[in-house]
Every structure is written in structure tokens, then in C-alpha cells.
Amino acid sequence: MTTSTVPSPVLTRRDRCDRCRAAAHVRAMLRTGGELLFCAHHAREYAPRLLQIGAALSS
């Protein structure tokens, strides 16, 4: 998975995947200013489309 460097707070145990509520491992910063958190499984699933729309991914 290709990621871009994004200055963002470090993910903690309290951060949860927006799809399944598992522990979050990846933060997707959207160009519109929003953010999504994903577990490793969902990050791999959605990374190609997120990168295509210009989101920056960080772990």
C-alpha cells in the first residue's frame, strides 16, 4: 500500500475503524478536510480508491 506523509496525531488504542470498530491502524485524510480511520484489513481494501480520489494515508 502506498502512503503519503500526513502530519496527524498518532493513533491510539481508543481509535477505531469506521467500518467495523476494530483497532484503527490507518488514518485517511480526505481533500475535503475530513478523515476516516481504518483497521489494517479495511485500509488494504479501500486504499486504491482513497488514493485515486486524492486522500493521504498515514499509519
MODELLER restraints for C-alpha pairs under 7 A, 6 or more apart:
rsr = mdl.restraints
at = mdl.atoms
rsr.add(forms.Gaussian(group=physical.xy_distance, feature=features.Distance(at['CA:1:A'], at['CA:44:A']), mean=6.89, stdev=0.5))
rsr.add(forms.Gaussian(group=physical.xy_distance, feature=features.Distance(at['CA:1:A'], at['CA:47:A']), mean=6.95, stdev=0.5))
rsr.add(forms.Gaussian(group=physical.xy_distance, feature=features.Distance(at['CA:3:A'], at['CA:56:A']), mean=6.61, stdev=0.5))
rsr.add(forms.Gaussian(group=physical.xy_distance, feature=features.Distance(at['CA:3:A'], at['CA:57:A']), mean=4.92, stdev=0.5))
rsr.add(forms.Gaussian(group=physical.xy_distance, feature=features.Distance(at['CA:3:A'], at['CA:58:A']), mean=6.04, stdev=0.5))
rsr.add(forms.Gaussian(group=physical.xy_distance, feature=features.Distance(at['CA:4:A'], at['CA:56:A']), mean=5.17, stdev=0.5))
rsr.add(forms.Gaussian(group=physical.xy_distance, feature=features.Distance(at['CA:4:A'], at['CA:57:A']), mean=5.45, stdev=0.5))
rsr.add(forms.Gaussian(group=physical.xy_distance, feature=features.Distance(at['CA:4:A'], at['CA:58:A']), mean=6.36, stdev=0.5))
rsr.add(forms.Gaussian(group=physical.xy_distance, feature=features.Distance(at['CA:5:A'], at['CA:58:A']), mean=6.10, stdev=0.5))
rsr.add(forms.Gaussian(group=physical.xy_distance, feature=features.Distance(at['CA:6:A'], at['CA:56:A']), mean=6.61, stdev=0.5))
rsr.add(forms.Gaussian(group=physical.xy_distance, feature=features.Distance(at['CA:6:A'], at['CA:58:A']), mean=6.10, stdev=0.5))
rsr.add(forms.Gaussian(group=physical.xy_distance, feature=features.Distance(at['CA:11:A'], at['CA:25:A']), mean=6.96, stdev=0.5))
rsr.add(forms.Gaussian(group=physical.xy_distance, feature=features.Distance(at['CA:13:A'], at['CA:23:A']), mean=6.37, stdev=0.5))
rsr.add(forms.Gaussian(group=physical.xy_distance, feature=features.Distance(at['CA:15:A'], at['CA:23:A']), mean=6.20, stdev=0.5))
rsr.add(forms.Gaussian(group=physical.xy_distance, feature=features.Distance(at['CA:15:A'], at['CA:24:A']), mean=5.46, stdev=0.5))
rsr.add(forms.Gaussian(group=physical.xy_distance, feature=features.Distance(at['CA:16:A'], at['CA:22:A']), mean=5.49, stdev=0.5))
rsr.add(forms.Gaussian(group=physical.xy_distance, feature=features.Distance(at['CA:16:A'], at['CA:23:A']), mean=4.70, stdev=0.5))
rsr.add(forms.Gaussian(group=physical.xy_distance, feature=features.Distance(at['CA:16:A'], at['CA:24:A']), mean=4.61, stdev=0.5))
rsr.add(forms.Gaussian(group=physical.xy_distance, feature=features.Distance(at['CA:16:A'], at['CA:37:A']), mean=6.62, stdev=0.5))
rsr.add(forms.Gaussian(group=physical.xy_distance, feature=features.Distance(at['CA:17:A'], at['CA:23:A']), mean=5.96, stdev=0.5))
rsr.add(forms.Gaussian(group=physical.xy_distance, feature=features.Distance(at['CA:17:A'], at['CA:24:A']), mean=4.75, stdev=0.5))
rsr.add(forms.Gaussian(group=physical.xy_distance, feature=features.Distance(at['CA:17:A'], at['CA:37:A']), mean=5.02, stdev=0.5))
rsr.add(forms.Gaussian(group=physical.xy_distance, feature=features.Distance(at['CA:17:A'], at['CA:38:A']), mean=4.21, stdev=0.5))
rsr.add(forms.Gaussian(group=physical.xy_distance, feature=features.Distance(at['CA:17:A'], at['CA:39:A']), mean=5.16, stdev=0.5))
rsr.add(forms.Gaussian(group=physical.xy_distance, feature=features.Distance(at['CA:18:A'], at['CA:36:A']), mean=6.53, stdev=0.5))
rsr.add(forms.Gaussian(group=physical.xy_distance, feature=features.Distance(at['CA:18:A'], at['CA:37:A']), mean=5.58, stdev=0.5))
rsr.add(forms.Gaussian(group=physical.xy_distance, feature=features.Distance(at['CA:18:A'], at['CA:38:A']), mean=6.03, stdev=0.5))
rsr.add(forms.Gaussian(group=physical.xy_distance, feature=features.Distance(at['CA:19:A'], at['CA:38:A']), mean=6.99, stdev=0.5))
rsr.add(forms.Gaussian(group=physical.xy_distance, feature=features.Distance(at['CA:22:A'], at['CA:39:A']), mean=6.00, stdev=0.5))
rsr.add(forms.Gaussian(group=physical.xy_distance, feature=features.Distance(at['CA:23:A'], at['CA:39:A']), mean=5.76, stdev=0.5))
rsr.add(forms.Gaussian(group=physical.xy_distance, feature=features.Distance(at['CA:24:A'], at['CA:37:A']), mean=5.75, stdev=0.5))
rsr.add(forms.Gaussian(group=physical.xy_distance, feature=features.Distance(at['CA:24:A'], at['CA:38:A']), mean=5.00, stdev=0.5))
rsr.add(forms.Gaussian(group=physical.xy_distance, feature=features.Distance(at['CA:24:A'], at['CA:39:A']), mean=4.35, stdev=0.5))
rsr.add(forms.Gaussian(group=physical.xy_distance, feature=features.Distance(at['CA:25:A'], at['CA:38:A']), mean=6.06, stdev=0.5))
rsr.add(forms.Gaussian(group=physical.xy_distance, feature=features.Distance(at['CA:25:A'], at['CA:39:A']), mean=5.03, stdev=0.5))
rsr.add(forms.Gaussian(group=physical.xy_distance, feature=features.Distance(at['CA:25:A'], at['CA:40:A']), mean=5.69, stdev=0.5))
rsr.add(forms.Gaussian(group=physical.xy_distance, feature=features.Distance(at['CA:25:A'], at['CA:59:A']), mean=5.65, stdev=0.5))
rsr.add(forms.Gaussian(group=physical.xy_distance, feature=features.Distance(at['CA:26:A'], at['CA:37:A']), mean=5.78, stdev=0.5))
rsr.add(forms.Gaussian(group=physical.xy_distance, feature=features.Distance(at['CA:26:A'], at['CA:38:A']), mean=5.23, stdev=0.5))
rsr.add(forms.Gaussian(group=physical.xy_distance, feature=features.Distance(at['CA:26:A'], at['CA:39:A']), mean=6.43, stdev=0.5))
rsr.add(forms.Gaussian(group=physical.xy_distance, feature=features.Distance(at['CA:26:A'], at['CA:40:A']), mean=6.85, stdev=0.5))
rsr.add(forms.Gaussian(group=physical.xy_distance, feature=features.Distance(at['CA:26:A'], at['CA:43:A']), mean=6.42, stdev=0.5))
rsr.add(forms.Gaussian(group=physical.xy_distance, feature=features.Distance(at['CA:26:A'], at['CA:57:A']), mean=6.61, stdev=0.5))
rsr.add(forms.Gaussian(group=physical.xy_distance, feature=features.Distance(at['CA:26:A'], at['CA:58:A']), mean=5.58, stdev=0.5))
rsr.add(forms.Gaussian(group=physical.xy_distance, feature=features.Distance(at['CA:26:A'], at['CA:59:A']), mean=4.39, stdev=0.5))
rsr.add(forms.Gaussian(group=physical.xy_distance, feature=features.Distance(at['CA:27:A'], at['CA:35:A']), mean=6.78, stdev=0.5))
rsr.add(forms.Gaussian(group=physical.xy_distance, feature=features.Distance(at['CA:27:A'], at['CA:36:A']), mean=5.82, stdev=0.5))
rsr.add(forms.Gaussian(group=physical.xy_distance, feature=features.Distance(at['CA:27:A'], at['CA:37:A']), mean=4.65, stdev=0.5))
rsr.add(forms.Gaussian(group=physical.xy_distance, feature=features.Distance(at['CA:27:A'], at['CA:38:A']), mean=6.47, stdev=0.5))
rsr.add(forms.Gaussian(group=physical.xy_distance, feature=features.Distance(at['CA:27:A'], at['CA:57:A']), mean=5.70, stdev=0.5))
rsr.add(forms.Gaussian(group=physical.xy_distance, feature=features.Distance(at['CA:27:A'], at['CA:58:A']), mean=5.30, stdev=0.5))
rsr.add(forms.Gaussian(group=physical.xy_distance, feature=features.Distance(at['CA:27:A'], at['CA:59:A']), mean=6.11, stdev=0.5))
rsr.add(forms.Gaussian(group=physical.xy_distance, feature=features.Distance(at['CA:28:A'], at['CA:35:A']), mean=5.41, stdev=0.5))
rsr.add(forms.Gaussian(group=physical.xy_distance, feature=features.Distance(at['CA:28:A'], at['CA:36:A']), mean=5.04, stdev=0.5))
rsr.add(forms.Gaussian(group=physical.xy_distance, feature=features.Distance(at['CA:28:A'], at['CA:37:A']), mean=6.21, stdev=0.5))
rsr.add(forms.Gaussian(group=physical.xy_distance, feature=features.Distance(at['CA:28:A'], at['CA:55:A']), mean=6.12, stdev=0.5))
rsr.add(forms.Gaussian(group=physical.xy_distance, feature=features.Distance(at['CA:28:A'], at['CA:56:A']), mean=5.64, stdev=0.5))
rsr.add(forms.Gaussian(group=physical.xy_distance, feature=features.Distance(at['CA:28:A'], at['CA:57:A']), mean=4.58, stdev=0.5))
rsr.add(forms.Gaussian(group=physical.xy_distance, feature=features.Distance(at['CA:28:A'], at['CA:58:A']), mean=6.61, stdev=0.5))
rsr.add(forms.Gaussian(group=physical.xy_distance, feature=features.Distance(at['CA:29:A'], at['CA:35:A']), mean=4.49, stdev=0.5))
rsr.add(forms.Gaussian(group=physical.xy_distance, feature=features.Distance(at['CA:29:A'], at['CA:36:A']), mean=6.66, stdev=0.5))
rsr.add(forms.Gaussian(group=physical.xy_distance, feature=features.Distance(at['CA:29:A'], at['CA:55:A']), mean=5.46, stdev=0.5))
rsr.add(forms.Gaussian(group=physical.xy_distance, feature=features.Distance(at['CA:29:A'], at['CA:56:A']), mean=5.15, stdev=0.5))
rsr.add(forms.Gaussian(group=physical.xy_distance, feature=features.Distance(at['CA:29:A'], at['CA:57:A']), mean=6.39, stdev=0.5))
rsr.add(forms.Gaussian(group=physical.xy_distance, feature=features.Distance(at['CA:30:A'], at['CA:55:A']), mean=4.55, stdev=0.5))
rsr.add(forms.Gaussian(group=physical.xy_distance, feature=features.Distance(at['CA:30:A'], at['CA:56:A']), mean=6.64, stdev=0.5))
rsr.add(forms.Gaussian(group=physical.xy_distance, feature=features.Distance(at['CA:31:A'], at['CA:54:A']), mean=6.37, stdev=0.5))
rsr.add(forms.Gaussian(group=physical.xy_distance, feature=features.Distance(at['CA:31:A'], at['CA:55:A']), mean=5.91, stdev=0.5))
